């Protein structure tokens, strides 16, 4: 099927390996450069809102010392080493796709609309969609609906946050109007997982997503499982080990 992805594409999550590799920590400019140089087709960025309505790149809700990002001004986030969204976008070559994982918080449901994380993000999405491939993923269905209306050039991906999501993930993505469904790799029958009664096979899950008109991606398989996913027709994989997965996918990626 034709769509957002070509063959099985690699979305760089931490550049190469978990944590810090060659000084490149997740969501840093160095990790983006590393992932791009080692063969990623896309880069995933995690976007959070600060107290003073700046957008910064950070996966967790709080810093290592426990301070919540949404309670901190930008200046303190910068002191902690966080990059801003603008800095991250400025270093990505146009040929690298952009996977925007938006981290919303309870404050987004109660603050005025102008303060919602997604409202701050929409102008960036519209601008980026004019120069590169981009999509938005989130565990927040309301956010995905807002993106669909406010930035139609940025497709959305539904990410249900459960370990065995296939039976609900695909209908949920269809119901939300998302062209992509994202599934945790641990829910797709990895070799180190205990068998679970009633769990659908990897191949059946991928086929079902495609029959529903969706593209499907998974996070974060190791190189061996990424090759399995590619052989089953998975459209994209979000990975920690970019060079390892790129090597493992040689011979399975078409074109």
C-alpha positions in Angstrom: 0.0 0.0 0.0 1.2 3.5 -0.7 1.2 6.1 2.1 3.4 8.0 4.5 6.2 5.3 4.7 8.2 3.5 2.0 9.1 -0.2 2.7 10.0 -0.5 6.4 11.5 2.8 7.5 13.7 3.5 10.5 12.7 6.2 13.0 15.7 7.1 15.2 14.7 7.4 18.9 18.0 7.7 20.8 20.5 7.7 17.9 22.3 4.5 18.7 21.8 2.4 21.8 20.0 3.3 25.1 20.9 6.3 27.3 24.1 8.0 26.3 26.1 6.8 23.4 29.2 8.7 22.2 27.9 11.6 24.3 24.5 11.6 22.5 21.6 11.5 24.8 18.0 11.1 23.6 16.3 14.4 22.4 19.6 16.2 22.0 21.0 17.8 18.9 23.9 15.4 19.0 21.5 12.4 19.0 19.7 13.8 16.0 22.9 14.2 14.1 24.1 10.7 15.1 20.8 9.1 14.0 20.8 10.9 10.7 24.4 10.0 10.0 23.8 6.3 10.8 20.9 5.8 8.5 17.6 6.9 10.1 14.8 7.9 7.7 13.0 9.8 10.4 13.9 11.3 13.8 11.5 11.1 16.7 11.3 14.1 19.0 9.5 14.3 22.3 7.8 17.7 22.9 6.8 19.2 26.2 5.5 22.6 27.3 7.2 24.7 30.0 5.5 26.9 32.5 6.1 30.0 30.3 4.7 28.3 27.2 8.0 27.4 25.5 8.3 24.0 23.8 11.3 21.9 24.8 12.5 18.4 23.9 12.4 15.9 26.7 10.9 12.4 27.1 10.0 12.3 30.8 7.5 14.5 32.6 10.1 15.6 35.2 13.9 16.2 35.4 16.1 13.7 37.2 15.7 15.8 40.4 11.9 15.4 40.2 10.9 18.9 39.0 8.1 18.7 36.5 8.8 20.3 33.1 5.4 22.0 33.0 6.2 23.8 36.3 9.5 25.1 35.2 10.3 28.3 33.2 12.3 27.9 30.0 15.4 29.4 31.6 15.6 26.5 34.2 15.0 23.9 31.5 17.9 25.4 29.5 20.1 25.3 32.6 19.3 21.6 32.8 20.5 21.1 29.3 17.2 20.8 27.4 17.0 21.9 23.8 14.1 23.9 22.5 11.9 22.7 19.7 13.2 25.4 17.4 16.8 24.3 18.0 15.9 20.7 17.2 14.1 21.6 14.0 16.9 23.8 12.8 19.5 21.0 12.7 17.4 18.4 10.9 18.1 18.0 7.2 15.0 18.4 5.1 15.3 14.8 3.8 14.9 13.4 7.3 11.3 12.9 8.3 9.9 14.2 11.6 8.0 12.1 14.1 6.6 14.4 16.7 5.6 12.6 20.0 3.6 15.2 21.9 3.6 14.8 25.7 0.5 16.5 27.1 -0.3 16.9 30.8 -3.4 17.5 32.9 -2.9 21.2 32.7 -3.6 21.0 28.9 -7.2 20.0 29.8 -7.9 22.9 32.2 -5.8 25.8 30.9 -7.0 28.3 28.4 -6.8 27.0 24.8 -3.9 29.3 23.9 -1.8 27.6 26.6 -2.4 24.0 25.4 0.7 22.2 24.2 -0.8 21.4 20.9 -1.9 24.9 20.2 1.7 26.1 20.6 2.8 23.3 18.4 0.5 23.8 15.4 2.3 26.6 13.7 5.5 24.6 13.8 3.7 21.5 12.3 2.2 23.5 9.5 5.6 25.0 8.6 7.5 21.7 8.8 4.9 19.9 6.7 5.8 22.3 3.9 9.4 21.2 3.8 9.6 17.6 5.0 7.6 14.5 5.8 6.1 14.8 9.3 3.6 13.0 11.5 2.3 13.4 15.0 1.9 10.6 17.6 0.4 10.8 21.0 -1.4 8.9 23.7 -3.9 11.8 23.9 -6.8 11.2 21.5 -8.0 14.8 21.9 -4.7 16.2 20.9 -4.7 14.0 17.7 -8.1 15.4 16.8 -6.9 18.9 17.2 -3.8 18.3 15.0 -6.0 16.7 12.3 -8.1 20.0 12.2 -5.3 22.5 12.8 -2.4 20.9 10.7 -4.0 18.7 8.1 -0.6 18.3 6.4 0.7 16.4 9.5 -0.8 12.9 9.6 -1.5 11.5 13.1 -0.7 8.2 14.8 -2.7 6.7 17.6 -0.5 5.2 20.4 -2.6 3.3 23.0 -0.5 2.9 26.2 -1.1 -0.8 27.0 1.1 -3.9 26.6 -1.3 -5.9 24.5 -3.1 -3.2 22.4 -3.7 -4.7 19.0 -7.4 -5.5 19.5 -8.2 -1.9 20.5 -5.4 -0.1 18.8 -6.6 -0.6 15.2 -10.3 0.2 15.8 -9.2 3.2 17.9 -7.0 4.6 15.1 -9.8 4.1 12.6 -12.3 5.8 15.0 -10.0 8.8 15.5 -9.3 9.2 11.8 -5.6 8.5 12.2 -3.9 7.0 9.2 -1.2 5.4 11.4 -1.4 3.1 14.4 1.6 2.7 16.7 2.0 -0.5 18.8 4.5 -1.3 21.5 6.9 -4.0 20.3 6.5 -5.9 23.6 2.9 -6.5 22.6 3.7 -8.3 19.4 5.1 -11.6 20.6 8.8 -11.0 21.1 10.9 -14.1 21.9 11.5 -13.0 25.4 7.8 -12.4 26.2 5.6 -15.0 27.9 2.9 -16.3 25.5 -0.4 -14.7 26.2 -3.7 -16.5 25.5 -5.7 -14.8 22.7 -2.8 -12.6 21.5 -2.9 -12.1 17.8 0.2 -12.9 15.8 2.5 -10.3 14.4 1.6 -11.1 10.9 -2.2 -11.0 11.6 -1.9 -7.7 13.4 0.0 -6.1 10.5 -2.3 -7.5 7.9 -5.4 -6.3 9.9 -4.0 -2.8 10.1 -3.4 -2.7 6.3 -6.9 -4.2 5.6 -8.3 -1.3 7.8 -6.5 1.2 5.5 -3.8 2.0 8.2 -0.1 2.0 8.2 1.5 0.5 11.3 4.6 1.2 13.2 6.1 -0.3 16.3 8.5 0.9 19.1 11.3 -0.1 20.1 12.4 -3.5 18.8 15.9 -4.7 18.8 17.7 -5.4 15.5 16.6 -9.0 15.4 12.9 -8.3 16.0 13.0 -5.3 13.7 13.9 -7.7 10.9 11.0 -9.9 11.9 8.7 -6.9 11.8 10.0 -5.9 8.4 9.4 -9.4 7.0 5.8 -9.2 8.3 5.2 -6.0 6.4 5.6 -3.4 9.3 5.7 0.0 7.8 8.1 1.6 10.2 10.0 0.9 13.4 11.0 3.4 16.1 14.4 2.2 17.4 17.2 2.9 19.8 19.9 1.2 17.8 19.8 2.9 14.4 22.9 1.4 12.8 22.1 -2.1 14.2 18.6 -2.0 12.8 19.6 -0.5 9.5 22.1 -3.4 9.1 19.5 -6.0 10.1 17.0 -4.6 7.6 19.3 -4.9 4.6 17.7 -7.4 2.3 14.2 -6.9 3.7 13.6 -3.3 2.7 12.2 -2.9 -0.8 13.4 -0.2 -3.2 
